[in-house]
Amino acid sequence: MKVCKFGGTSVASAEQIKKVANIIQADPTRRIVVVSAPGKRTSEDIKVTDLLIDLAHTVIAKKPYEEKIATVVSRYEDNAIGLGLDHEICDIIELDLKARCEQAIHLTDEMLMDSLKASGEDNNAKMVAAYFNSIGIPTRYVSPKEGLVVNDVPERTMAIAEAYEQLASLKDSDEIILFPGFFGYTKSGLLRTFDRGGSDITGAILAAAVGADLYENFTDVDCVFSANPKVVNNPAEITEITYREMRELSYAGFSVFHDEALMPVVKQGIPVNIKNTNNPSAPGTRIVAKREESKRPVTGISADSGFSILYVSKYLMNREIGFGRKLLQILEEEDISYEHTPSGLDDISVIIRSYQLDDEKEARILDRVTNELHADDVNFRHGFSMIVVVGEGMKYKTGLAASAATAIARTGANIEMINQGSSEVSLSFGVLRQYEDVILKELYNEFFTAVTA
């Protein structure tokens, strides 16, 4: 049995949805289908999710929103016409959107935003299910209300154990299961959305729940590349990669697959196959627990921007019991998670995703660290990128860190932070954002072009 997830570009238009149907019909083991909201049809187009966010802002502002609803519905109408469906499905979608907007008086702004964003996946699943049935593919739309149970706020949205138990019965269905991605419900009935790339997470949860043999994640590229093809010309293709390698690369900018989506399938050892909706015969990239060793120690290089550094200095910090705990507790009380904490004898740096900060939070943190921890120096610095070099073979290669540092030095950039995980599968560098692309190119030349040559 295979669980298949189709991303926004794979279901953006009637033509794309027809490709999805062909892919499902081509393999009878593809039994469960997860869909995202319709994405962009062209580079100038607007995603349905963005239209829904605009609608939510309009409702929150207590402005007339009927025209915004009509704009969203028109996107579905275009697909319905192209798929040969009658207007009934569009009427269902329009009524659903109106009902969600009318519920605004009973919801917080955040809850309304989640509800309207989730409608993109939910209504698209209804439409794709209707199309499948219209062409003779027996299909049942299943709402996340029927088993995808998630935890309560304020924790980050995750499926709880009960979800896997309730969703397991889907494997016994004689029909194709069409399931919307991106959201679930708490036990009390509150709709909650997953983080970015949430449909990947939904697909992984379902794959784990039914004990799938394979989780196929369909997107708009043939495979995962060893570096961002928008920065590096013709990067090497990755045919097979381990869970750990993919997790590290996804964390630092690989947008092909959401890093959190690996957790459910890792626990059960279910392989993942990244494939292209527009070229389904291509083998794609397999994500597995173990793979054969490669002559090349580095599997991929990724980069992501939007990081800030909290720098704290205090003489004899290393002798003070509990200093690190107290520092991280201050961040915890501000609802801030951290990425790395490289340290020396008398100083420590905490790497943080910048979106978690604002001027007020920064001022409070600086004040608390200064007065409660009696730091000698404390400051925030912004505008950093993380460059991550990843490979299972890195632990067996001596001098790799030196080679990476030398390559970065050739660009004229300064390394602000360096960190190697205990598993030795990844090596991270903190650099100023302005050097991100040139460093990525130089590291690729060091570990791929030079090796090939």
N, C-alpha and C positions, 0 to 999 in steps of 0.2 A: 504494500500500500504506500502511495505517495501523497503527501500534502503539498499543494502548490500555492504560492503567493504571487500575485501579479501587482506590480507597482503602478504608480500614477500614469506614467507614459504608456504602459501596457494596456490601460483601459481608458485612455484619453478620448478616443473617438470610436465611432461605429466600426470603422475599418480595423482598429486595434482589437476591439472586443471580438470581432469575427476571428481574428488570429488566435485569441485565447480559446475560443470554442474549438478550433481546429486542433490545437495542442491537447486539449482534454480528450477529444474524440480519438486522437492518434494513439493513446495509451490507456487501456482500461484500468490500469492500477492507479491512475490519478483520480482519487475519490473525494478529496476535500480541497476546496478552492477558496482562498482568501483574497479579497480585492481591496485596493486603496481607493480613494476618491479620484475622479478623473483629473489627470494632470494637464500639462500644456500640450496642445496639438501642434503648435509652432513655437519658435523662440519668442515671438511677440505676444503669444497668448497668455492668459491668466489662469492659474490653477483654480479649480473649484474651491479648494480649501481657502485660498486667499479671498475669493468672493464671499465665502461664508464668514470669514473674519471681519470683512467690511460690513456685512449684514449685522453681525453681533455688535460692532461698535455703534452702528446706527441705532439699534434697539436700546443699547445701554444709554445712549445720549437722548433717548426719548424723542427721537425724530421719526417722521413717517418712513416706514420700511417696505411698503408694498412693492415699490419699484425695484428694490434690492432683491426681494424674493423672486420677482419676475426674471431678473437677470440670471439668477442661479437656475431657475427652472428651464430657462431657454437653452442652457447648456445641455441639460438632460434631454430636452425636446430634440435637439439636433441629433443626438445619439439614437433616440427612439425612432426617429424618422429613418435614419440610415440603417437601423436594424429591422425595419419593417414592423415595429410594434405599434399597437393602437395607443391612443392618447390616455388610456386609463392609467398607465403606470406614471405618467407625468402628473395626472390629477392626484394620485396617491402621494407623490413627492411634494407637490404644492401644499396639500393639506397637512402633511407632516411638518413642513417648515413653518407654516402659520401657527400650528399648535405649539411648536417649540418657542416661537417668539411671544406668543400669548402667555406662556408660562413665566415670562421674565419677572413678573411681579412677585413670584414665589421663590426666585433664585437669586443667589449672589451674582455679581458680574462674572466672576470666574466660572461658576457653574453654568451660566448661560453660554459663555464662550465655549466651554467644553461640549455642551449639548449641540450647539450649531456646527462646530467643527466636526464632531463625530457623525453628523447627519450626512456628510459627504461620502464616507465609506458605507454607512448604513443604507442610504438610498441607492447608491451605485450597486450594492450587492443585490438589492431587490430587482433592479433593472437587468443586470446580467443574468440573474436566475430566470427572469421572465423570458429573456432571449433564448437561453438554453432550452427551456421547455418548448418554446415556439418552433425550434428546429429539431425537436425529437430527442433531446437529451433530458431524461427525467431528473429534475433538480429540485432541491428543497432549500429555500432561504432559511437560515437559522440565525436568530438574534443572539447577541452575547448575553441577553437576559436569561437564556436557556442554559447557563452553566459557566460562563467566564466570570467567575467571582474574584474580585480584587480586594485589596486591603483598604482600610479607611484612611482618610486624611488625618494628619498632614504628611504622612510618609509618602515617598515616591511610589507611584502606582506600580503594583506588582500582583500577579496572580497568586492566590493562596492555594494550599494543598487541595482544598475542596473543589477548586476549579478543574483540576486534572481528573478527579474522581467523577465529576458530573459530565465532563466532555468525553470521557472514554467511550461512552455508548455510541458516539457518532460513527465509530468504525463499523458498526453493524448495519448501517443504513444501506438499503438497496439503491437509493438515489444518490446523485452527486450532491454533496453538501456545499452550499454557497454561504460563506461566512464573512461579515464585514470586519476589516482590520481596525486597529488603532484604539479600541476602547473596551471597557468591561463595566461591570456593576458591583457595587459593594453589597453586602448582605441586606443592608437597609434600603437598597434600590437606588443609590446615588450613582449616576454615570460618572466615570473617571476615564480620562485619556492617558495613554502611555506617552513617553517622551518621543522626541523626533524619531522618525522611522518606525513608528509604533506598529505598523502593519507587519513588519518583519517579526516583531515580538509576538503578535497574535498567531502568525503562522507557526512559529517555533513552539508556542504553548500547545497548539492543536496537534502538532507532530509528536510532541512528547506524550500528550494525553492519550492518543490512540496507538502509540507505539509504532509509528510509521517506520518503514524501511528506509525512506529517503525524504528529505525536505527540499523541494525544488523552489528556488527563489528567482522568479523571472523579472528581468529588468530590461534595459535598453542597450546593454553592452554584451559582447561575446564572452567576456571573462573578466577576472580581476587582473589588473596590471601591476607591475612591480613599482610603479610610481605614477603620479598624476599625469595622464596623457595631455592635459591642457598646459602643462609646464614642461614636461620632458617629451621630446619627439620620439615616437614609436618605442615606448618602453616595452620591456620583455613581458610576455604573457605568463601568468601563473596558472599552471594546470592543476596543481594540488597544493594545499596549504593546511597547516594544523590549526586546531581551535585556538591555541595560544597565540600563534602568529597572527591570525585574523583578528583576534581580540585586540592585540596591540596596535595593529594597523588601523582598525576601525576607530579606536580611541582617538587617534591623532589624525583624523581627517579623511580616512577612506569612507566615502559616502555610499559605496555600493551595498554595504550590509551593516545594519545597526549592531553595535557591539553588544548591547544588552540582549539581543535576540539569541545569542549563542548559549546563554545559561540553561534554558530548558533542554536543549538538544545535547549539550555536553554531558549532563547528568546521566543520560541514557545512551550516549554514544551513537546518536543518530547522525549520519553524514548529511551534509548540506551541499546542494549543487546550485551554483549561481549560473543562470542561463539567460539567453537573449530571446525575448518574445518575437523579435523580428528575424531571428535566425535560430530556430529551436533545434536544428540538427547539429549545431556547433556543440562540442563537448562541454564547454564552460569551465568553471573552476570548482573543484571539489574541496570541501572543508572537512577534514577528518581528524580523528584522535592522533594517529601516527601516520607518517609518510616515509617513503624511502629517502635516504640521505642524498643530498645534492652536492656536487663539486663546488657550487657557489655557496658560501656561508650565509650571505644575506639574501633573504627572500623578497623583501620589499622595503621601501622608504616612504614615509608619509610625513605630512606637515599640516599643522593646524594653528590658526591665529586666535587672538582673543584671550590672552593670558595676562595676569598681573602677578607681581611678586611683592609679598609682604616681607620686608627685611627687618630683623630684630637683632640687636647686638647688646650683650651684657657681659662684663668682665667676670670670669670664673663661672660662666653659665653651665659648663660641664660638671661642676661640683654641686650644683643646686638640684636636689631631688624634686622631681615633679614639674620642672619648668616647662617641658614640652607639653605635658598633659594640660597644664593650666592655659598655655597659649592656644592649644587646639580647642579647649573648652570655650574660650572666648569666641572663637569662630563658630563653634557649634551653636552657641546661644544666639548668634546672628543668622542662623540657618545657612551657613556657608560650609560647603565641602571643599576639601583640598585635593590636589593632584600629586604633588611631590613635596618632600621636606628635607632637602639637602642641608647639611649643617657642618659647622666647624667647632672648635673648642669654645669660642666666645660668641658665635653668631649662628643664626638659623634663618633660612629662607623658606617661605611657604608659598607654593605655586597654586594660584586660584584662577578659576574661570572668571573672566572679567564681568560677565553678565550678572553675576551674583552681587556685585558691588554697586553702591551709589555713594554720593558725597556724604550723606548722613551716616551711613554704615561705616565708611572709612574713618570719619572723624571720631565715632564712638570707639572703634577698634584701636585707633592710635592712642586715644585718651586712656583706655583701659590697660593696654599693654604698658604704657608709660607709668601709670600710677599704681596699678595692681601688681605688675611684675617688676617694676622699678628698672626698666630697660634703660641703657645708656643712649641708645639710638634706635628709632623705629620709623619706618617710612614705607609708603607704597610706591611702586613703579609700574607703569603700564606700557602697553604696546608690544607685547612679546609673542613669539611663536614657539611652538614645540616641534622639533624635528626628531623623528623616531626612526632608528635603523633596526630592522627586525629580521630574525632568522634563527631557526633551531640549530643551525650549524655554527653559530657565532661562538658558542662556549668552547668549541674545539679549535678555534682560530686565534693564535697569539698575535698581538699587535694590532688587532682590529680597531680598538679605541684610538690608538695612535694614528692609524690611517685615516679615520674619520675626522679627528681633530686637525690633522694636517690638511685635509681637503677643505675643511671649513676655513682654515687660516688663509688658504689661497684666495678666498673671496674677499678678504679684508675685514670680515666680521669678527666680532668678539664673542666668545662663548660665555654667556651669563650664568649658565647652570649646566651641569652634566650629572647624569644619574643612570646607573646600571642596575636593573632588577636582579634579585638574588638568583633567579632562574637563568640569567645570562642570555635570555632570548631577545632582549631589547636593550637599546642604548639610546637615551634621550638627551637632547641638547636644547637648552633655552637660549634663544637669540632674539634680537630685535626684529620686529615684523618686516621691516624694509629689506632684510636680507633673506627672507624665507625662500623665494623662488630661485635665486642664484645659488644658495646653499644646496637646495634640493637637486639642482642640475649637477653641481660639482660632486655631490655624494653619489649620484647615479653614475657619473663617469668613473668615479673611483672604484665602485664595487660591481659595476655591470659592464660598461663599455671597455674599461681597461682589461677586465678579466676575459671578455670575449676576444678582444684583440690579441 
